[in-house]
Amino acid sequence: MDPLSLFGLFAVSAMLAFYALEPRGPIYILGFAASCALGSAYGFAQGAWPFGLVEAVWSLVALRRYLAARKGHSDAAR
């Protein structure tokens, strides 16, 4: 397996793991957003720009979810 494929495997594995862990707290949503960004980089690096573009959008969506969850999490702590 070449380095690019290993990177892609890591990115999508991290996406799956962080997605499954999201109910445990906002930090896992942030991890999902970061792993989506890695997935996007992988998509662009391998020349699959539609995949890279969609993963970039997912990263932004997850980042917005993280910010909303963090705000809600800090409100609940009060």
C-alpha positions in Angstrom: 0.0 0.0 0.0 1.4 3.4 -1.0 1.7 6.3 1.5 -1.3 8.2 -0.1 -3.5 5.1 0.4 -2.4 4.8 4.0 -3.2 8.4 4.6 -6.6 7.9 3.1 -7.2 4.9 5.2 -6.2 6.8 8.3 -8.5 9.7 7.4 -11.6 7.7 6.8 -10.9 5.4 9.9 -10.6 8.5 12.0 -13.9 9.9 10.6 -15.7 6.7 11.5 -14.2 6.6 15.0 -14.9 10.2 15.8 -18.4 10.0 14.3 -19.2 7.0 16.6 -17.8 8.9 19.6 -19.7 12.2 19.0 -22.3 11.6 21.7 -19.5 11.7 24.3 -18.9 15.4 23.9 -18.1 18.3 21.6 -14.4 17.5 21.4 -15.3 14.4 19.4 -17.3 16.5 17.0 -14.2 18.6 16.5 -12.2 15.4 15.9 -14.7 14.5 13.2 -14.4 17.9 11.6 -10.6 17.6 11.5 -10.8 14.0 10.1 -13.2 15.3 7.4 -10.6 17.9 6.5 -8.0 15.1 6.3 -10.4 13.2 4.1 -10.8 16.3 1.9 -7.0 16.6 1.5 -6.8 12.9 0.6 -9.5 13.4 -2.1 -7.8 16.3 -3.7 -4.4 14.6 -3.4 -5.6 11.5 -5.3 -7.3 13.6 -7.9 -10.9 12.9 -6.8 -11.9 16.5 -6.5 -15.7 15.8 -6.0 -14.8 13.7 -2.9 -12.4 16.4 -1.7 -15.0 19.1 -2.1 -17.8 17.1 -0.4 -15.5 16.3 2.5 -14.5 19.9 2.8 -18.2 20.8 3.1 -18.7 18.1 5.7 -15.7 19.5 7.7 -17.4 22.9 7.8 -20.7 21.4 8.8 -19.1 19.5 11.6 -17.2 22.6 12.7 -20.5 24.5 13.0 -22.0 21.6 15.0 -18.9 21.7 17.3 -19.3 25.4 17.9 -23.0 25.0 18.6 -22.4 21.9 20.9 -19.6 23.7 22.8 -21.9 26.7 23.4 -24.7 24.4 24.6 -22.3 22.4 26.7 -21.0 25.5 28.4 -24.5 26.7 29.0 -25.4 23.3 30.6 -22.5 23.6 33.0 -23.8 26.8 34.5 
